[in-house]
């Protein structure tokens, strides 16, 4: 794979519903170009693209894989992405590196949820796209019906390249000049037609349809030929957004003659080679042995091994140019999303917009003392998949792993055990409840201890009441009842008590404490004694001030297709939630703005996927604390008492 220049390279992300044939399409392309002698099968674990042990066991893609196909002196870098929705982050990374996306459609199944999600991902990324209708060899397949359904679902931009009239109408929509020509003349010249077609595809305004059978090979070479013709060169695409050394937003066009710069869009962990960074070169040329600078972390990186990947097979790479995709071995500091360039060419490319976790599980190491191994193992897993996060909840003292869904998290935990020797148990997730007071109290806290020699004496009178601040402390002392030097000790004693409330041992909030009286002993009083006296007053005063339990309420923004709005709205009251408002989505659907207790949302990612046939999505963030209903609160308090016994 040597000798390719920027204008002879195409980068294409393969998207589509699981089972639409992305991996088999690549097998057919490699067979057609004589790279392999027989078609590998996903179910047998013999494909070039799905080579990972877990992928072979599961029978589906987990990681984005690079598979270059060389045809007519052009190299097409295909980025094979997983079809399962749990791995949406892989799609985002691939779209960042590609100039276009091919959305594969199973001719026997037609439009599926993954088809719609792929279309939306391309629109969001602004990526040129085209459809490949695969499996046209299957019985009872009506390709014309599939084409018609795609056009009906996704609009007039979806066209076949043999329909000159439909293409002309789509080209007329590309810009005002072409529209004027079409309305005036009724048709385009060949030059106008080709120019408008290229521009329309590059802008995403025209989406061609191709057909093939990956199993029989029908249409594969014609599709490769068309891809070379329609996919924009990297040098013809809009520039990449970046930030320079002065924190100014700049745009960087793909240019082989520029200073070398690249960004890493994917990290792989190889059992033999260690970490492999997949990078898109934006400007200049890169060679093994170069010393470049990681501007994200402020570190030099030496490019040791540099190679082209085709699945797991490595190809020699003496030099890589702008527009190409290259693999870099064993970079010390670089992670997914980082930028490498010359030290005097300071810039950082816009980060990849990875989705935030929507499903969390609480985990514990199965073996005591394995916490460090757990953390280091997950650090490597999250390098491969940045959409997985590991968090420590300091209030509940639980370790949480978050991701997009059960399949993704299960695979992550399996990797943790198989690759890094750490087995974990999934445990019930705890809530960071809080405690506060609804009433007021006026109490005395007195600590008196005499055990030979100097004793301890501290006496405080404190009024407790609700506050709009987390903790509000004041003093209204008079006559020297409590010397000023002991007041900080009183406050410190109260603050320490705020960490453990009387109901369920939860952190307290929104409490006001006024120290207004007390007494002291000229010999036996000290800071420690007044700190203890304050804690005695707190424990008594909070109980007398009508303590209540609070729970975290989460804000939800739920994007739902119109057909499923009723089901989603009907489910929220069952979770003690409520819709606070809604707004329409351009192109169809609604965004529901809702609130619900965190305790009712642990499985919401799974439930929403089920309710909406995987078409719904949501984001969630903390909104506020509210009082727990009495019946629920008593269960929480009883459970805490049982733990304490």
N, C-alpha and C positions, 0 to 999 in steps of 0.2 A: 504493500500500500504506500509506495513512495511516489514522489513527483507530482502530487496534486497541488494545484494553485487555488487561490480563493474562488476563482470563477468556475472551477471544476469540482466544487464540493457543494453538496446539498445536505441539510440536516432536517430530518423529518421525525416527529414524535408519533408513535403508533398508539392510538387511543381507542376505546370502545368497551362495550359490555364484556364481562368475563365469558369466555367461550365463543367469542365472535371470530376467533382464528388469527389473532395478531401474531402469535409465535409461529404458527404453521405457515402463515403468509411469508414470514422471513425464511423458513425452511425452503419454501418453493422458490423464492428469489435466489437463494444460495445454490439451489439445485439447477436453476435455469442458467446461472452464471458459472456453473461447473466448479464451485467451491467445495460442494459435497457431492457424493455419488448416489446417495439415497435419501429419501425424505424421512427425517426424524419424527417421532411421535411424542406428544406431550404426555400421554398416558403411560408410555414406556420409559419416560425420562431420558430420551435420546436426542432432544433438540439442542441446537447450538445456543439458543437464548436462555432457556431455563436449565441452568447447570447447577444451581445451588442445591445442596442436599435437602433442605426443607422444601424447596420448590418441587423437586422430584418426588418427594414423599407426598406432598399435598396435591400435586397435579395442577398447580396454577402459579402464575408469576407473583413474586413478592417484591423484587427489586427492579429498578430500571436497568436494562441491559443494552449495551451498545453493540450493534451488528452492522458493520459497513458492507454495502453491496456495490461492487464495481461493475458498471455497465456503460458501454459506449464512451469509454475514457472519462467517465464521471464517477466520483465516489459519493454514494448516498449513505450518510450515517443515519441509520434507523435507530431510534431510541424506543425500545419495546417496554411499555409501561404496564403495570398490573391493572386488571379489570375490576378487582374488588374495591369497593368504595372506601374500605379502611385505609387504603394506601393512596389516598388523594394527594398526599405530599409528593409522591413520586411523579405524579402528573405535572404538578407545579414546577418541579425542578426541570423536567424534560422540556416543558414549553418555554422555559427561560433560555434553554440552550438551542432550541430548534428554530428554524425559519418558517416552518409550517407543520400542520398536524394532519395525519390521515386517520379518519374515524372509520373503523371497520364495523360493518353491519352484517350480521348473520342473515342471509337471504331467506332462510326458512323460519326465522323468528321475527324479522322486521325490526321496527324501532323498539328498543328496550330502554330501561332506566339508564343504563350506562351510556347509551347513545345520547340521551338528553343531557346527562352530566358532562360528557365530553364536549358537546356543543357549547354548553354554558361556560366551561373552563376555557375554551378557545376564545369565546367572546370576551371574557373577563381579561384574558391575557393579550387580547388584540392580535391573535395569531391567525394567519391565513390557514384555511382548512379545506379539506376535500373528503368525500366519502369513497370508500372502497366496499362495494357490496360483494361479500365473499360467500362461498359455498353455493354457487349457482348450479352446481352439479346435482344437488339434492333433489329427491323426488318431490313432485307437487310444488315446485318453486315457481312463482310468477314474478320475474324481475321487474316487469313494468308496474306491477302493483306496488312493489317495494319502493320503486322510484317515485311513484305518485304519492305514496305516504310520506316520504321524506320531503317532497315539495310542499305537501299540504301542511306538514308540521313545522318546517323551518323556513318556508317562504320562497319567493320567486328567485332568490339568489342561488338556490340549488338547481343546477342544470346539468344536462348531459352534453358532452362536447360535440355530439353529432346533430344537435338541435340548433341550427343556425338562427332560427327566428327567436327562440327563447333566450339564446345567448346574446343576441343583439339587443333585446329588451333589457337584459341584465346589465350589459355594457353601457347602455344609455343612462343607467342610474349611477354610473361611476363618478361622473362630474358634469358640470353644466355645459361645458363645451361639447362633450359627446352627446348629451341630451339634445342640444340645439341642432347638431348635425343630423341626428336620427329623425327628429321631427320635421326638419326641412327636406332632407333627401329621402327618408324612408328606409335607408340602408347605409352600411359602412363600406368603405373601400377595405381591401385586405390589410393595408397598413394601419388604418384606423381601428379595424377589428382586432388585430393582434395586439396593438398598443393598449387598447381599452381592456382586452382580456387580461393581459399581464398586470395592468394597474389594478383592475377589479379584484383579481385573486390576491395580490399583495395587500390590498386594503381590507380584505376580508368581505368585500361586497359580492363576490362571485364564488360559489362553492361547487366545483365540478364533481361529477359522479363517475366512478369507474366500476367495472364488474370483473370478477375473476373467480376461479376455483383454486384454492391453494393445494387441494388434494390432487387434482388432475393436472394442474399447471396451466389450464386455460386462462388466457388473458394476463398472465403474470408479466411477460416481457413487454406487452403493450402498456401495462400500468407503469412499469419502470421507465419506459420511454416517455410517457406522458408526465410523470413526476419530474423528470429532468427538465422538461419543457415548461412546466407551470410553477414549480416551486421557486420562489425568488432566491437569487444568490444572496449570500450574507451581506455583500457590499451594496445590495439594492434595498436592504431593509432599513427602517428608521433607526437612528442611532440609539445606543444604550444610555440610560440615565446613570449619572454618577455624581459623586461629591469630591471636589478637589481638596488640596491641603489647606485652603482658606475657608473650608466649609461652604463653598459656593456650589450650587447645582450646575452641572455641566452636562453636555451630551457628547458621546464618543462614537463616531462612526467606525464600522469595521474597515480596517485599512492595513494591508500587508506591509506597507512602507512606513507605518507609524512606529512609535516606541513600543516595545513589547508589553502587553497587559492581557490578563485573563481573569476569569472568575471560576471558582469551583462550584459545580451544581449538584454533585453527588459524591458520597464517600462510601467505599466498600471495604469490608474487612476480609482479607484473603488469608486462608489458613497457613499458607507458606510465605507469601510476600508481605503479609501485614497489611497496613493501611494503604489503600489505593484511592487517589483523588481524581475524579473525572472532571475535566476542565474544558471550558469553551474559550478559545483564543479570540480576543476581540481585535487587538492591534499587534502588528509586528510579527516577529518570528521567535520561536523558542527552540533551544537545543539542550541536550543533556549536559550537565556540568555547569550550567549558568547559575549564578547567584542572583536571586531576585529578592524582593522585599514584600513581606506581608503587612499591608498598611492597616489591616483590622487589629492586629496584635502587636505591631511595631517590632517585628522580628525578621532577620534575614533567613531565607530558605535556599538551600542548594538543591537544584534539580538533579537528583542522582539518577535513578532509572526513569526512563520516559519511553512510552510505548503506545501502540494502537491496540485496542481490544476488539475482538470479535467473539462475543460471548466470554468464555474464560481463556480463549487463545490469545496470546500476545504476539504482536507483530513489531518488527523493528521500526524505530522512529528516530532517524538521524536529525530530523527537523520537522517542525509543525508550524503552519502558517495561519494567519488570521482567517477566521471562518471555520476552522477545523476543530475537532474534538479529540483530546489526547488524554492518556492516563499517566498520572505521576505517582511514583511509588515512594512510600515512607517519608512523606513530608512531616516535619517534626511538630510544627505549630498550626498548620493550616487545617481549617474545618470547612464544612459545607457553607457556601455563601461568601467565603473570603475572596479577596482580590490580591493577585500577585502582579507586581510590575517593577520597574526600576525604582531605586530609592529616590532619585531626583524627579521621578514622574509620579507624584503623590496623587492617588485617586482611589476611591472605593466605589465599586459598582452597586447599584440599588439591590438590596437584599431580596431573596426569593420570598414571596408571600405565602409561607406555609400556613395551613389551617391550624387553629388552636385546638387543644384537646377538648373533647366533649364527654369522654367517659373516663372515670377514675376508679381504680381499685386499690384497696389497702393491702399491703403485702408485708410479710415478715420472713426473714431468713429462716429456713428450716433448721439449720444448725446454729446454735448459739455462738457468738463471736465471729460470725461471717458477714457482719455489716460492712466492713471495709471492702471485702471481696464483692459484695453486692453493689456497692457504689462504683467501684472501678469497672465492674462488668457492664453496668448500665451506662457508664460514660462512653464506652465503646459502642454500645448498641445505639445510643442517641446520636453518635457521630454518623452512623449509617442512616438513621431515620430521625431527623430533627423534630418530627411531629410527635415523637414520644418524649415525655418529660418525667423526671423523677423529682418529687417534692417531699420535704419534711414538714409536717404540720406541727409546729412547736406547741400549740395548745392541746391537741389530742395525742401528741407524741406518736403519731403514725407516719409511716412511709407510704406515699401514694405514687402510683405509676399511672400516667394519663396518656390517652391516645384517641384514635378516631372510632374504635369499635372493638368488640370482643376478639375477632379473628386476629387483628393486629397485636393486641395485648397478649393473647395466648402464644403467638409466635415469638414475641419478645421474651416472654418468660421461659419458653422452651429453649431459645438461643442462650439465655442466661445460664441455664443448666447444662446444655450440651457443650457450649463453647468455653464457658468460664467457670464451670463447676459449682454453681450456686443454685441450690434448689430453694424455692420460696413457697410459702403458704399464703393463699388469699384469705383475708380475715374480714369480718364485718367492719365497714367504714364508720368512724365516729364523727359526731357533729361537734363543732366548737361552740357549744352553748354558752350563754352569758347569764349573769344574775344581776338584778338591780332591785330597787325598792320603790314602792308606790306610795308609802306613807312616811311619817316622820317619827322620830324617837328622841328621847333625852335620857342619857344613861351615864353611869359612873363606872369607870374602870380603875380598880385599885389593886396594886401589887405591893404586898408587904411580906418580907421574908427576914427572919432573924435566926441565925444558926451559929451563934458564937462569933465573936469578932464583929467586923463591919457587916451590916445587913443591907437589904435592898428595899427602897421605898419609892413608889410613884403613884400619883393619884390624879386622875383627869375626869373632867365632866365634859361630855361632847354631845352636841345636837347633830343628828343625821337627818337628811332630807334629800329628795330627788334633785338632780341637776341636769342641765343640757350639756355639760362638759363631762368628759370621761371620769375625771376625779377633780373635785374642787375642795381645797383646804383653806381654812382661815382661822384666825384667833381673835377673840374679844376679851382678852385677859385684863384684869385690873388688880391693883393692889399687890402685885408680885406673888399671886397665888401659885403660879408656876413660873419659875425663872426662865428668862428668854432663851438661855442656852440649851434648855431641854425641849423647846418647841420643835426643832428639826427632828429630834428623836421620835416625837409623837407622830409627826407626819410620816416618817419612814416606817414606823410600826403599822400605821394604817395602810400605806401603800403595799407593804408585804402581804397584809391580810386581803387586799383587793384581788390577789391572784387566786384565792380559794374561797368561794362563797359558801354559805351555810347549807344551801339546798342540795346541790349536787357537786360541790367542789369546783365549780366553774369560775372563770375570771369575772370579777364584778365591774360594772361600769355605771356612769351617770349617777354618781353619789357625791353629795356635798357633806362635809364634816366641819363643824365649827367648834374649836376648843375654846370654852368660855370660862372654865374655872378648874380648880384642883387644889392640891396641897403638896408640900415637899418636906423632906427632912434634911437639915443642914449637913448631916454626916452620911446618912444612908442613901440619899437620892443620887442617882446618876443616869446617864443616857439609857443604859440597858434597862433600868427599872421603868423608866417612862415609856420606852418602846413596848415593854410587856404590858404595861397598864393600858396603852392605846389599843393593843390587840384584844385585850379583855373587853374594852369598851366596844370595839368593832363587832365582835362576835355576839355580844348582847344586843347592841343597838340595831344591827341589820335584821335580826330575828324579830325585834319589836316594831320595825318599820315596814311591815308587810312585804317581805321579799317575794319576788317572782322570777320565773325562768324566762330567758329570751332565746330565740332561735334566729339564725341567719336567713334572711329572705333574699332570694336571687332575682335579678332582672333578666328576663329572657327576651330575645328577639328571634322569633321563629318564622322562617320563610317557608310558606306552604303553597303548593298549587291549589287553584280554586276548588278542585274536586274534593280536597281533603280538609278544607277549612273547618267544616262542621265537626268532623271527627276529632280534630285537634282541640277545638274550643270546648267540645264536650268532655274531653279527658282532663282538662285543667282543674275543674272543680273537684274532681276525685283526688287530686293532689293538693287540695287546699289552696289552689292557685286561682288567679283571676286575670282576665284580659283587661289591660289598662287602655288599650287603643289599638288601632290597626290602620295600615296604609297600603294602597295598591302597589304592585310591582310592575314596572314597565315591561310589557310583553306577557303579562298574565301572572296571577298568584297574589298572595297577600303577605305582608309582614305583620305578625301579631306581636304586640308589645305586651308582655305579661310579667306577673310576679308570682312566685311560689316559694314555699320553704325548701331549703336545701335538702332536708330530710326526705322529701318526697321526689327528689330528682336524680338519685343515684343511677337509676336505670333509664333515664329519659332518652339518652342517645339510642338505646335499643328500642324503646317503645315508639319513638317518633319514626324511626326507620320502618317499623312494622305498620304503624298507622297510615303512612304515606307511600308505601311501596318503595321506600328508600329515596323518595323525591324531596322530602322535607329536610331542612337543615336549621341549625340554631346556634346562637352564641349565648353565653351566660356569664354574668359577673355579679359580684356582691352588690346588694342595694342598701340593706339596712337590717337592723335587728327589731323583731317584734315579739310580744309576749306569746309564749306557748299556751295553747288551750289547756284548761285545767286537767282534763283527763289524760292528755298526752304528757303533761308536765309530771303528773304523779308517777307515771310509768318510768320516766327518766330518773326521778328522784329515788324510786324504789330500787331501780337497777344499780344506781350508784351506791346505795346503802348495802346492797347484796355484795358488791365488789369489795366494800370496805370491811365486811365481816370476815 
